[in-house]
């Protein structure tokens, strides 16, 4: 029984280990994800959705580096 448990553990270990590889769609933070979403809304011409997304970014993640970008985009730079 111990041998079976050991064999299963060794076989499944690669599936359990984390990876540091980042794909091209990886977001570093919620602030970045919201910023990128706002850019997508802008490219689609949905200015209302862009504005709401930027306002939400500022409200929820005020210390994010993307919050300052959002403030500038909305004309609220400090």
OpenMM code with the backbone's topology and positions (N, CA, C; nanometers):
from openmm import Vec3, app, unit

residues = "UNK UNK UNK UNK UNK UNK UNK UNK UNK UNK UNK UNK UNK UNK UNK UNK UNK UNK UNK UNK UNK UNK UNK UNK UNK UNK UNK UNK UNK UNK UNK UNK UNK UNK UNK UNK UNK UNK UNK UNK UNK UNK UNK UNK UNK UNK UNK UNK UNK UNK UNK UNK UNK UNK UNK UNK UNK UNK UNK UNK UNK UNK UNK UNK UNK UNK UNK UNK UNK UNK UNK UNK UNK UNK UNK UNK UNK UNK".split()
positions = [
    Vec3(0.0816, -0.1189, 0.0000),
    Vec3(0.0000, 0.0000, 0.0000),
    Vec3(0.0871, 0.1270, 0.0000),
    Vec3(0.1943, 0.1232, 0.0813),
    Vec3(0.2837, 0.2390, 0.0858),
    Vec3(0.3493, 0.2630, -0.0486),
    Vec3(0.3847, 0.1549, -0.1152),
    Vec3(0.4498, 0.1674, -0.2460),
    Vec3(0.3551, 0.2309, -0.3468),
    Vec3(0.2276, 0.1944, -0.3409),
    Vec3(0.1274, 0.2517, -0.4314),
    Vec3(0.1104, 0.4010, -0.4045),
    Vec3(0.1033, 0.4373, -0.2769),
    Vec3(0.0894, 0.5784, -0.2400),
    Vec3(0.2107, 0.6580, -0.2861),
    Vec3(0.3283, 0.6020, -0.2671),
    Vec3(0.4508, 0.6693, -0.3113),
    Vec3(0.4526, 0.6852, -0.4630),
    Vec3(0.4151, 0.5821, -0.5345),
    Vec3(0.4136, 0.5864, -0.6807),
    Vec3(0.3146, 0.6908, -0.7303),
    Vec3(0.1957, 0.6954, -0.6694),
    Vec3(0.0958, 0.7964, -0.7085),
    Vec3(0.1461, 0.9368, -0.6784),
    Vec3(0.2069, 0.9531, -0.5622),
    Vec3(0.2602, 1.0840, -0.5251),
    Vec3(0.3655, 1.1329, -0.6222),
    Vec3(0.4540, 1.0441, -0.6603),
    Vec3(0.5590, 1.0814, -0.7554),
    Vec3(0.5027, 1.1082, -0.8944),
    Vec3(0.4016, 1.0306, -0.9321),
    Vec3(0.3424, 1.0482, -1.0647),
    Vec3(0.2654, 1.1793, -1.0745),
    Vec3(0.2006, 1.2200, -0.9651),
    Vec3(0.1173, 1.3407, -0.9682),
    Vec3(0.1921, 1.4670, -0.9278),
    Vec3(0.3102, 1.4536, -0.8745),
    Vec3(0.3855, 1.5696, -0.8269),
    Vec3(0.4017, 1.6791, -0.9327),
    Vec3(0.4353, 1.6469, -1.0577),
    Vec3(0.4491, 1.7545, -1.1572),
    Vec3(0.3199, 1.8314, -1.1797),
    Vec3(0.2070, 1.7681, -1.1580),
    Vec3(0.0790, 1.8366, -1.1780),
    Vec3(0.0468, 1.9306, -1.0636),
    Vec3(0.1084, 1.9094, -0.9490),
    Vec3(0.0788, 1.9891, -0.8306),
    Vec3(0.1732, 2.1071, -0.8146),
    Vec3(0.2852, 2.1024, -0.8773),
    Vec3(0.3849, 2.2078, -0.8607),
    Vec3(0.3425, 2.3328, -0.9363),
    Vec3(0.3655, 2.4460, -0.8726),
    Vec3(0.3360, 2.5724, -0.9389),
    Vec3(0.4353, 2.5990, -1.0494),
    Vec3(0.4014, 2.6917, -1.1329),
    Vec3(0.4912, 2.7279, -1.2414),
    Vec3(0.5077, 2.8786, -1.2420),
    Vec3(0.6216, 2.9236, -1.2794),
    Vec3(0.6451, 3.0671, -1.2875),
    Vec3(0.6306, 3.1175, -1.4304),
    Vec3(0.6007, 3.0261, -1.5206),
    Vec3(0.5851, 3.0671, -1.6609),
    Vec3(0.4615, 3.1548, -1.6750),
    Vec3(0.4758, 3.2605, -1.7463),
    Vec3(0.3645, 3.3529, -1.7684),
    Vec3(0.3293, 3.3538, -1.9155),
    Vec3(0.2035, 3.3361, -1.9405),
    Vec3(0.1565, 3.3444, -2.0775),
    Vec3(0.1350, 3.4896, -2.1163),
    Vec3(0.1074, 3.5164, -2.2422),
    Vec3(0.0900, 3.6540, -2.2880),
    Vec3(-0.0340, 3.7212, -2.2311),
    Vec3(-0.1305, 3.6455, -2.1813),
    Vec3(-0.2542, 3.7028, -2.1290),
    Vec3(-0.2533, 3.7158, -1.9771),
    Vec3(-0.1387, 3.6974, -1.9144),
    Vec3(-0.1293, 3.7012, -1.7695),
    Vec3(-0.1402, 3.8445, -1.7195),
    Vec3(-0.2293, 3.8688, -1.6234),
    Vec3(-0.2416, 3.9997, -1.5608),
    Vec3(-0.1631, 4.0001, -1.4311),
    Vec3(-0.0852, 4.1032, -1.4068),
    Vec3(-0.0074, 4.1138, -1.2844),
    Vec3(-0.0937, 4.1497, -1.1648),
    Vec3(-0.2030, 4.2205, -1.1873),
    Vec3(-0.2836, 4.2681, -1.0760),
    Vec3(-0.4246, 4.2996, -1.1244),
    Vec3(-0.5176, 4.3125, -1.0306),
    Vec3(-0.6526, 4.3542, -1.0703),
    Vec3(-0.6519, 4.4925, -1.1352),
    Vec3(-0.5651, 4.5811, -1.0851),
    Vec3(-0.5554, 4.7144, -1.1442),
    Vec3(-0.5150, 4.7080, -1.2901),
    Vec3(-0.4193, 4.6215, -1.3211),
    Vec3(-0.3766, 4.6065, -1.4607),
    Vec3(-0.4882, 4.5476, -1.5450),
    Vec3(-0.5585, 4.4505, -1.4908),
    Vec3(-0.6684, 4.3881, -1.5649),
    Vec3(-0.7767, 4.4916, -1.5966),
    Vec3(-0.8090, 4.5763, -1.4989),
    Vec3(-0.9100, 4.6798, -1.5227),
    Vec3(-0.8604, 4.7831, -1.6231),
    Vec3(-0.7333, 4.8200, -1.6132),
    Vec3(-0.6767, 4.9150, -1.7098),
    Vec3(-0.6873, 4.8595, -1.8518),
    Vec3(-0.6490, 4.7328, -1.8676),
    Vec3(-0.6539, 4.6717, -1.9999),
    Vec3(-0.7979, 4.6580, -2.0496),
    Vec3(-0.8899, 4.6321, -1.9593),
    Vec3(-1.0312, 4.6271, -1.9978),
    Vec3(-1.0781, 4.7650, -2.0442),
    Vec3(-1.0356, 4.8693, -1.9744),
    Vec3(-1.0744, 5.0050, -2.0155),
    Vec3(-1.0191, 5.0386, -2.1538),
    Vec3(-0.8987, 4.9914, -2.1820),
    Vec3(-0.8413, 5.0143, -2.3148),
    Vec3(-0.9207, 4.9402, -2.4224),
    Vec3(-0.9663, 4.8219, -2.3889),
    Vec3(-1.0478, 4.7473, -2.4851),
    Vec3(-1.1795, 4.8198, -2.5119),
    Vec3(-1.2422, 4.8709, -2.4046),
    Vec3(-1.3656, 4.9479, -2.4239),
    Vec3(-1.3396, 5.0704, -2.5110),
    Vec3(-1.2266, 5.1349, -2.4895),
    Vec3(-1.1921, 5.2521, -2.5708),
    Vec3(-1.1773, 5.2128, -2.7177),
    Vec3(-1.1096, 5.1029, -2.7441),
    Vec3(-1.0902, 5.0605, -2.8829),
    Vec3(-1.2217, 5.0193, -2.9492),
    Vec3(-1.3183, 4.9765, -2.8677),
    Vec3(-1.4498, 4.9392, -2.9201),
    Vec3(-1.5442, 5.0588, -2.9288),
    Vec3(-1.4980, 5.1754, -2.8807),
    Vec3(-1.5792, 5.2960, -2.8871),
    Vec3(-1.6837, 5.3071, -2.7781),
    Vec3(-1.6705, 5.2294, -2.6711),
    Vec3(-1.7671, 5.2327, -2.5610),
    Vec3(-1.7114, 5.3208, -2.4494),
    Vec3(-1.7271, 5.4510, -2.4673),
    Vec3(-1.6695, 5.5473, -2.3741),
    Vec3(-1.7328, 5.5387, -2.2350),
    Vec3(-1.8611, 5.5100, -2.2264),
    Vec3(-1.9283, 5.4999, -2.0960),
    Vec3(-1.8710, 5.3827, -2.0155),
    Vec3(-1.8523, 5.2695, -2.0792),
    Vec3(-1.7959, 5.1527, -2.0108),
    Vec3(-1.6515, 5.1796, -1.9716),
    Vec3(-1.5789, 5.2479, -2.0569),
    Vec3(-1.4393, 5.2823, -2.0261),
    Vec3(-1.4336, 5.3691, -1.9017),
    Vec3(-1.5179, 5.4721, -1.8985),
    Vec3(-1.5193, 5.5643, -1.7844),
    Vec3(-1.5567, 5.4916, -1.6556),
    Vec3(-1.6601, 5.4077, -1.6605),
    Vec3(-1.7013, 5.3324, -1.5409),
    Vec3(-1.5890, 5.2404, -1.4926),
    Vec3(-1.5204, 5.1771, -1.5848),
    Vec3(-1.4115, 5.0864, -1.5495),
    Vec3(-1.2966, 5.1626, -1.4848),
    Vec3(-1.2612, 5.2774, -1.5407),
    Vec3(-1.1534, 5.3579, -1.4829),
    Vec3(-1.1920, 5.4106, -1.3445),
    Vec3(-1.3169, 5.4533, -1.3288),
    Vec3(-1.3638, 5.4997, -1.1976),
    Vec3(-1.3600, 5.3866, -1.0950),
    Vec3(-1.3985, 5.2674, -1.1366),
    Vec3(-1.3949, 5.1509, -1.0476),
    Vec3(-1.2503, 5.1187, -1.0093),
    Vec3(-1.1602, 5.1262, -1.1046),
    Vec3(-1.0184, 5.1014, -1.0781),
    Vec3(-0.9677, 5.1976, -0.9705),
    Vec3(-0.9986, 5.3244, -0.9842),
    Vec3(-0.9534, 5.4258, -0.8883),
    Vec3(-1.0142, 5.4010, -0.7507),
    Vec3(-1.1417, 5.3665, -0.7483),
    Vec3(-1.2114, 5.3448, -0.6210),
    Vec3(-1.1594, 5.2207, -0.5471),
    Vec3(-1.1439, 5.1108, -0.6196),
    Vec3(-1.1071, 4.9840, -0.5560),
    Vec3(-0.9569, 4.9685, -0.5330),
    Vec3(-0.8742, 5.0258, -0.6197),
    Vec3(-0.7293, 5.0072, -0.6124),
    Vec3(-0.6588, 5.1428, -0.6210),
    Vec3(-0.6860, 5.2323, -0.5261),
    Vec3(-0.6334, 5.3690, -0.5350),
    Vec3(-0.4814, 5.3792, -0.5321),
    Vec3(-0.4136, 5.2813, -0.4758),
    Vec3(-0.2675, 5.2887, -0.4704),
    Vec3(-0.1999, 5.2124, -0.5842),
    Vec3(-0.2802, 5.1544, -0.6726),
    Vec3(-0.2252, 5.0840, -0.7879),
    Vec3(-0.1575, 5.1828, -0.8817),
    Vec3(-0.0508, 5.1385, -0.9446),
    Vec3(0.0144, 5.2254, -1.0439),
    Vec3(-0.0799, 5.2559, -1.1598),
    Vec3(-0.1791, 5.1698, -1.1804),
    Vec3(-0.2754, 5.1921, -1.2878),
    Vec3(-0.3836, 5.2923, -1.2471),
    Vec3(-0.4018, 5.3136, -1.1175),
    Vec3(-0.4980, 5.4137, -1.0714),
    Vec3(-0.4541, 5.5531, -1.1149),
    Vec3(-0.3249, 5.5793, -1.1077),
    Vec3(-0.2762, 5.7109, -1.1520),
    Vec3(-0.2972, 5.7279, -1.3016),
    Vec3(-0.2751, 5.6246, -1.3779),
    Vec3(-0.3025, 5.6315, -1.5222),
    Vec3(-0.4501, 5.6592, -1.5461),
    Vec3(-0.5347, 5.5941, -1.4665),
    Vec3(-0.6792, 5.6134, -1.4810),
    Vec3(-0.7170, 5.7575, -1.4490),
    Vec3(-0.6571, 5.8137, -1.3437),
    Vec3(-0.6854, 5.9530, -1.3083),
    Vec3(-0.6467, 6.0478, -1.4220),
    Vec3(-0.5314, 6.0221, -1.4813),
    Vec3(-0.4858, 6.1055, -1.5939),
    Vec3(-0.5844, 6.0905, -1.7102),
    Vec3(-0.6235, 5.9690, -1.7404),
    Vec3(-0.7156, 5.9452, -1.8526),
    Vec3(-0.8497, 6.0138, -1.8308),
    Vec3(-0.8902, 6.0247, -1.7039),
    Vec3(-1.0177, 6.0892, -1.6723),
    Vec3(-1.0023, 6.2382, -1.6433),
    Vec3(-0.8800, 6.2893, -1.6516),
    Vec3(-0.8555, 6.4309, -1.6242),
    Vec3(-0.8589, 6.4634, -1.4768),
    Vec3(-0.8281, 6.3640, -1.3923),
    Vec3(-0.8309, 6.3824, -1.2472),
    Vec3(-0.6920, 6.3697, -1.1863),
    Vec3(-0.5897, 6.3960, -1.2635),
    Vec3(-0.4514, 6.3774, -1.2145),
    Vec3(-0.4277, 6.4625, -1.0917),
    Vec3(-0.3548, 6.4062, -0.9980),
    Vec3(-0.3226, 6.4780, -0.8719),
    Vec3(-0.2034, 6.5663, -0.8875),
] * unit.nanometer
topology = app.Topology()
chain = topology.addChain("A")
for resn in residues:
    res = topology.addResidue(resn, chain)
    for name in ("N", "CA", "C"):
        topology.addAtom(name, app.Element.getBySymbol(name[0]), res)
